[in-house]
Amino acid sequence: MSTTTVERDPQLKGQLKNVIMATLASLIGFWGWTMIGPLAKSYYKEAFHLTPGQLSLLIAMPVIVGAVARIPVGAMTDRFGGRVMFTGLLTLIAAMVLLVGLVGAFTTSFSLLLVVAFFLGIGGSIFAVGVPFAASWYEPHRKGLATGIFGMGMIGTAVAAFFNPRMLKAFGYFPTHVIIACIALVYAVIVWFVMKDSPKTAGRVPEPMMPKIMAAAKKITTWQLCFIYAVVFGAFVAFSNYLPTYMGNVYNFEAVQAGTFAALFATCAVIARPFGGMAADKVGPRPVTIVMFLAIAALSVLIALQFESPAMYYTLFILMAIFIGFGTGTVFGWVGRATTPAETGTVGGLVSAAGGLGGYFPPLVMGAVYGANGHYFWAQIALMVAALVSLGISFAIRNGGKPKK
């Protein structure tokens, strides 16, 4: 019998069903998290008379709380389990989507809109629930695959980019929010009654949250992973949210066309993610991460040139999406290897928080750069520099070689 064959743990029966359920929860969470971006130019700009800077701030606002909230949410998942956390977050997402709809439809206060957009970011913290949940359902040599499958829930950003502008035209602004809030609430009920936590987490004695966070924060590996994930996931969030505005400004795409292109970008990144996780399982995360950052750096320079040929800019953005998606799967394959099962949620929360924060600043930078220069050249060059710095950090992270079975 081949020595490379590893038997699956019989305790983990039902692993695929539960991880797929978690992926769908993440999809809905990301859909709620990115409600505003696809409607920014087609609705909010005109309804609230926003400047380019205000528009960028509005797009970026949900990202900040979604990032910061991942730290306690990841630690709380270690304590309470994924089923409880998914149910609670989906319920909160439903409430916040509905509140954004009310403010956007019945007021003209930009300040109030920013406040509710801030709390809408709760949806983004759902990612920190799924990483330890998915990892706990799979054997050590398949944790990259598990987190890669769960990471496909990022397609919620593509769902938002594709459907939100169309729903706005078909149903109107407020009914669109009501429909999405109902979807989140119904799925919260399904999760509560159908989803199960991994038997591997049964009987685990809960530890105080803050000491776990502080212990994880003292590890240099945690901060190294935080930085590189901030760059790669930040690029995903930034492009997924800001791409409709970018394509409208640079290539004169109308709202539905721009949303469709953003959805295509996000979908390609999501499809690539589990392959990144599997590559980390097979050959180790370091070599895959190095190739990924080299590609992102090169593509950033080419995108900065703003080619007029549709064949060129479509090709460049799709390649960028593939490498970004591949990288997000690879980095979390690294998290599963560099941590113990008991601290995966806490470290994963910190790392995913860094990713969310990485997505907060690029829309602001792109809005400022475009407002000052009428193009995005220097914003893309900044991404190139960040990718090269991350490349250097990747060489220093421990546990980056081929995994032992």
N, C-alpha and C positions, 0 to 999 in steps of 0.2 A: 504493500500500500504506500502511496506517495506520502512523504514526510511533510509536504506542504499543505496537506489537507487538514483543516482544523474543524473539529466537531462543533456544532452549534449547541449552546446551552439550552437544555430542555426547560429550564425555568422561565425562559424568555419567549414562550409561546404567545403569539399575538403581537409580536414586536412591530411588524410592518403595519398592522391595522392602527395601532396606537400612535406610531410616528406619522402616518398619513393624516390621522385626525389632528395631530399637533400642527402639521404643515398647513392644513386648511384653516386652523385657528390663526396661524401666523398670517396667512393670505388675507383674511378678513381684518386682522389687526393692522397690517400694512396698508390695506385699502383705506381704512379709517384714518390712519396716520397721514396719508398723502392726499386727503380730500381736497385740500386747498390748491396745491400746485397746478393741476390740470385746468382749474377754473380761474386761475389768477388773471390771465390776460383777457379771457373771454367774458368774465363776469366782474371780478373785484376791481379791476382797473377802471372800468367805466362806472360801476355802481358807487364806488367810494372815491373816484377821481384821484387815483394814486399816481405818484411820480415813480420813475424806475427804481429809485432807492427804497421807497416805501413798499413797492411790489416785491423786491428782493427780500426785505425784512419780513414781510408777511409769509412768503414761501419758506423762509428759514426758521421761523418761530416755532412751529410744531416739532422741529428736529431737536431743539435744545432740551426740552423736558423729556422727550423720548430717550435721549442719550443719558441724561443724569439719572432718570428713574431706573435705568437698567441695573445700576449698582445695587440698590436695596432690593429690587425685584429678583435679581439673580440669587442673592443671599436668602431671600424669603422662599424661593423655590426649593433650595436645599432644606429648608425648615418645614414647609407646609406641603410640598409636592406640586407636580404640574397640574393635576386635575383641578385642585382648588384655585390655583393662580390663573389658569386659563379661563375658568368660569368667571372669576372676579374681574379680570381685565376686559374680557369681551363685554360684560355688562357695563363697565365704565366707558368703554369705547362707544357703545350704543348711545349712552347718555350724552357724551361730548359731541358726537356727530350731530345729534339732534339740536344741541345748544348752539353749535356753529351755524346750523341752518336757520335757527330763529334769529340770531344776531345779524346774519348776512341778509336775511329777507326783510326784517322789520325795523332795522336801525340804519343809521348812516355814520355811526361812530367808529372811526378807524382804531381808536385806542381800545374800545371794548372788543373789537374784532381781534386785535392782537392778544388780548387777555385770553379769550376763548381758544384762539389758535395755539397759544402756549400750552394750555391744558389738553388740547387735542393730541398733543405729543405723547400722552399716556399710551396711545396705541403702539408706538414704536418700542416701548419697553417689553412687549410680548415676546420679542426675540430672545430676551434673557431667560425666559421661562423654558423655551423649547430646546435650547442647547443642552442643559443638563438632563432634561426629560428624555430627549432622543438618545443621548449618550448612554443613559442608564438602561435603555432597552436593548442595547447591542453589546456583543462581546468586544474585548479590548482591541482585537485586530480589525474590527469593522466600525469603530467609532467615527472615523472619517466619513465613511459611507452614511452612517446614521445622521450626523450633523449636516452632511451634504443634502440628503433627502429633505430634512427639515428646512434647510435654508432655501429650498425652492418656494417656500411661502413668501419670499421676497417678491414673487410675481404679483402680489397684491398691488405693488406700485404700477405694474403694467395694466392691471385691471382698472385701477383708478384713472390712468392716463387714457385708456381706450374707451371706457364706458362713461366716465363722468361728463365729458363734453356732449356725448350723444344723449345721455339721460337728461342733461340740462335742456337740450333742444326738444326732446320728446315729452318730458313731464313737467319741466320747470325747475327752478332752483330749490325751493323748499321741499317739494315732494321727492326730489332726488335724495335729499338727506334723510327723509323719513324712511324711504325704502332701504337704504344702506344701514340705518340704525336698527331696523327690524331684522335684517339679515344677521347682524351681530348678536342681537338678543336671542333669536331663535337658536343660533349655533351654540350660544352659552348654555342653553338648556340641554341641548344634545350632548355637549361635552360632559356636563354634570352627571348625566345618567348612563353614558356609554363608555367614556374614556376611563382607563385605569392607569395607576402609577406602576412602575416597574417593581416586580417582587424583590429586586436587588436593593431597593430603597426601604423595604419594609423593616420595621424594627430599629431603624436608625435613630439614635438619640439626638434630638435637636440641640444645636449649639447656639449660644448667643450670637446675634448677627454681627455686631460691631467688631468683636475680636477677630472674627473670620475675615471681615473686610480688611482690617488693619494688618493681619498676618499676610494676606494675599498681596497687599500693597507694598509690603517690605521686600518682596521678591523682584529682583531685576528682570527676570524672565517675564513677569507680568507686564512691566512697563515697556519692554521691548515688543511684546506681542500687541500691546495697546497702540503703540505708535504705528506699526506697519498695518494694523487693521484700520486705524483711523484714516490712513491714506487710501486703502483699497475700498473699504466699505463707504468711506466718505465720498469717494468718487462715484460710487454707485448711487448713493442717495442724492448727491448733488445733480448728477446728470438726469436721474429719473424725475426729479422735481423741477429742475430748471430748464430741461431740454425743450419743453413747449415754448417757453419764452425765448430761448436761444435760437431755435429754428425760425421763430417768427421774426426776430430782429435781423438775423443774418441772411436767411433765405426766403423771407416773406411767406412762410407757411401760414395758412389760416388755422383757426383753433382746432378743428377736428383733425386736419392733416397733421398738425404738430403733435397732437395727443396720440395719434396712431403711431407716429415715428417714435415717440417716447415709450410707448407700449412695446414696440418692437425691440427697442434697445433693452428695456428691462427684462423682456422675455428671453432674449438671447443670453443675458447675464445669469438669469435664474437657471436656465437649462444647463449652462456650463458649470454651475456651482457643484453639483454632486460629483462631476468628473474631477474637479479639483480635490474633493475629499477622498475619492478613490485613488487619485495619484499620490496623495499624501500617505495613504495606507500602503501603497505598493513600493514606492521608491523613496519615501521620506519627504517632508514638507519643504526642506531647505532648497534643494535643486529646483523644485517646481516654482517656489516663490521667487527665486532669482530670475528665472526665465520670464515669469509674469511681470516683474517690475521693469525689466529691460524692455519688454514689449510696450508697456504703458508709457514709459519715458519717450520711446521713439514715436509712438502714435500721438502723444501730446504735441510734439513739435509739428507733425504733419497736419493735425487738426487746426493748430494755431494759424496755419497759412490760409485757411478758409477758401479752399478750392471751390470754384464755381460749378464744376462738373458734378451733376447728381451722382454719377457712378463713383466718383472719388469720395464725396463726403458720406454717402451711404456705406461704402466699403470700410472707410476708416472708423466710423462710429460703431458699426457692427463688430469689427475686430476689437475695438476698445471694450465693448460690452462683454465679449467672450472672455478676454483676458481678465477683466475685472471680476466677472462671475467665477471664473476658475480660481482666482486668488482668494476670494472670500471663503470658498470651500476649503482651500488648502490651509489657510490660517487657522480655521477652527479645528481642522484635523490636528494641527499643532497644539492647540489648547488642550485637547483630550489626552495628548501624549505627555505634555509637560506638567500635568496636575494629577492629583489623586482623585478618585471618584467623589470623595466627601467635599472637596473644594472646587470641583468643576463648575458648579453653579456660580460660586462667588467670583472666581477668576473670570469665568465666561461673562458674568455681569459687568465686570470692570472693562474687559476687552470690548464687549459689544457697546458699552457706554462710550468708549473712546471712538468706536466706529460712528456712532450717532453724532458725537461732537465733531468728528471729521466731516460730516455732511452739513453741519450748521454754517460753517464759515464760507465754503466755496460759492454758494449763491450770493452772499453779501459781496464777496470779492468780485464775482462776475458782474453783478449789478453796478458796482462802483467803477470797475474798469471800463465797462461799456458806456456808462454815463460820462466818463472823462474823455474817452478816446473814440467812441463809436465803433469799437471792435473788441474782441476777446483775446487778442494775441497774448498779452502778458498774464492773463489768468491761466491759459494753457501752459505757458512756460513755468508758472509756479507749480503746476501739477507735475511737470517733468522733474523739477528740482526735488520735490517731495518723494517722487518715485525713486530717484537715485539715492537719496538719503536712506530710504527704507531698504534699498538693496544692500547698503553697507551694514545696516543693523541686522539683516537676515543672516549674515555670516557669523554674528556673535551669539545668536540664540542657541541654547543647548537643546539636545534631543531633536536634532534636525535630520538625522540620517535615516537609512532604511530601517523600518521597524522589525523587531524580532518577534517571531510567532511562537 
